[in-house]
Amino acid sequence: MAFSETERKNIKERLLLNCEESWALVGYKKTNVDELCKKAGISKGSFYLFYQSKEELFCDVMIQAQKRLVRLTEETLGSNPTKKDLTKALQLVYREYVKIPFLTETESPDFIAFINRLSPDNFQELENHGNYDIQEIIKQSGLTYRIEEEKGLASLALLLTSLRDTRSLPWEYLEVFDFILETVNDTIFE
């Protein structure tokens, strides 16, 4: 079946959106290509006009999520960011990470199963898009450290990774995250 460019674009967007939602809800293994195709309004045979494999679709979903986070960060920081802008950007990025668990649960058996099935090309593509990190964000912001750069980066990394299991916190975790991030950024940056 031949699709127009508009149809191709719309179908691909639906596949990406439905896959991301399913991956976030049930994981990689339980996400079913047949169901994704039904929701996108195509046959399973037509799926292969868009992606060579389930893993290629998942790789594309992950890259799109990473690109969204980069855009969100860049838009929030603007052209002459302040310490407050960096705090706001990190708060927004963290909230997105919370919505997309597959970006942070990279050591789960489900994620490892996905990674193990990636082609070498898809794995390399995923690595290339995943290299935009907090150090690059801070470098682009032009902010000046009050403390050693490595110590500041390690503090932010610890903060971002320590709030993965929010169920054990006796307080609203986003409020706790915001409070700690503001306090840490005030200490780290001029």
Summary of the structure (lengths in Angstrom):
residues: 190
radius of gyration: 19.0
end to end distance: 59.4
largest distance: 60.7
contacts: 506
relative contact order: 0.11
helix: 73%
strand: 1%
